[in-house]
Amino acid sequence: MLSSTISLRVRYGETDQMGVVYHGNYATYCEVARVEFFREIGLPYKELEDSGIMLPVVELNLKFVRPAYYDEVLQIKTTVLEIPRSARIQFEYEIYNEKQELLTIGNCVLAFIDMKTRRPVRCPQYMIDRMEELFSENN
């Protein structure tokens, strides 16, 4: 298992009149956390795109446990449970507030897609190698 946690402050424009985060913003929060996860493990998303591979979201599931509010600092934990050995990679998310109360849980699946052909491709070997290295360090 590989995990990364980022902090993100809720901005006013992300909330409704009651100061509650609009549910559609959670997909963006997960995306920001996922991009930072890749950067932290030494696999910047930009390098993947530069090599001709994109990672569109093909599935996203979120369960809202408690609301998040304007100006709260959220902790977003991103986890990969297994090394991708196909054309898909799965992420899990946990979002907490400053009191360490669980607000949201979720998961998403992304597909490795060749930018030229727009067809699925296997996870690049250099990503598998890096993740294997990190998995072995964490176990």
C-alpha positions in Angstrom: 0.0 0.0 0.0 1.2 3.5 -0.9 -0.3 6.6 0.7 0.1 10.3 0.6 -1.7 13.1 2.5 -2.2 16.7 1.4 -3.8 19.7 3.1 -6.3 21.9 1.3 -8.2 24.9 2.7 -11.9 25.2 1.6 -12.3 28.4 -0.5 -15.5 30.5 -0.3 -16.4 29.8 -4.0 -16.5 26.0 -3.3 -19.4 26.4 -0.8 -23.1 27.1 -0.9 -25.0 29.8 1.0 -24.7 27.7 4.2 -20.9 27.5 3.9 -21.0 23.8 3.1 -18.8 22.5 0.4 -20.7 21.7 -2.8 -20.5 18.0 -3.5 -19.1 18.5 -7.1 -15.9 20.0 -5.7 -14.9 16.7 -4.1 -13.9 15.3 -7.5 -11.5 18.2 -7.8 -10.1 17.7 -4.3 -9.4 14.0 -5.2 -7.7 15.1 -8.4 -5.4 17.5 -6.7 -4.5 14.8 -4.1 -3.9 12.3 -6.8 -1.6 14.5 -8.8 0.4 15.3 -5.6 0.5 11.6 -4.8 2.2 10.9 -8.1 4.6 13.8 -7.6 5.5 12.6 -4.0 6.4 9.1 -5.2 8.6 10.4 -8.0 6.2 9.9 -10.9 5.0 13.4 -11.9 1.8 13.2 -13.9 3.3 15.6 -16.5 6.0 13.1 -17.3 3.4 10.5 -18.0 1.6 12.9 -20.4 4.9 13.9 -22.0 5.4 10.2 -22.8 2.1 10.1 -24.6 -0.2 8.5 -21.9 -3.2 10.1 -20.3 -5.1 8.9 -17.3 -8.8 9.8 -17.5 -11.2 8.9 -14.7 -13.4 6.0 -15.7 -15.1 5.5 -12.3 -15.6 7.7 -9.3 -17.5 6.8 -6.1 -17.8 9.1 -3.1 -19.6 8.6 0.2 -20.3 11.7 2.2 -20.2 11.1 6.0 -20.1 14.7 7.3 -20.0 18.1 5.5 -16.9 20.2 5.0 -17.3 23.9 5.6 -15.8 27.2 4.3 -12.2 27.9 5.6 -11.7 24.4 7.1 -8.3 22.8 6.3 -9.0 19.4 4.9 -6.6 16.4 5.0 -6.9 14.3 1.9 -5.3 10.9 2.1 -4.7 9.1 -1.2 -3.9 5.4 -1.3 -3.0 2.9 -3.9 -3.6 -0.6 -2.6 -1.9 -2.6 -5.4 0.5 -2.1 -8.3 -1.4 -1.6 -11.6 -0.6 -4.6 -13.9 -3.2 -3.8 -16.5 -4.6 -0.7 -18.2 -6.2 0.6 -14.9 -5.1 2.0 -11.6 -7.3 2.4 -8.5 -7.1 5.0 -5.8 -8.8 5.3 -2.5 -9.5 8.5 -0.6 -10.2 9.6 2.9 -11.0 13.3 3.7 -10.7 14.6 7.2 -11.3 17.9 8.8 -9.1 19.7 11.4 -10.7 17.7 14.2 -9.6 14.5 12.4 -13.3 13.6 11.8 -13.9 11.5 8.7 -15.9 13.6 6.2 -15.7 11.6 2.9 -14.5 8.3 1.6 -14.1 7.4 -2.0 -12.4 5.5 -4.7 -11.7 6.1 -8.4 -10.4 4.1 -11.3 -8.3 5.6 -14.0 -7.4 4.1 -17.3 -4.0 4.4 -19.0 -4.8 5.7 -22.5 -2.4 6.2 -25.5 -2.9 9.9 -26.4 -2.5 9.2 -30.2 -4.7 6.2 -30.6 -7.0 6.9 -27.7 -6.9 3.2 -26.8 -6.1 1.6 -23.5 -2.5 0.6 -22.8 -0.8 -1.3 -20.0 0.7 0.7 -17.1 4.2 1.8 -18.2 6.9 -0.5 -16.9 8.8 2.4 -15.3 5.8 3.1 -13.1 5.4 -0.5 -12.1 9.2 -0.7 -11.2 8.9 2.5 -9.1 5.8 1.3 -7.3 7.3 -2.2 -6.7 10.3 -0.4 -5.1 8.1 1.7 -2.8 5.8 -1.2 -1.9 8.8 -3.3 -0.8 10.1 -0.4 1.3 6.8 -0.1 3.0 6.4 -3.8 3.8 
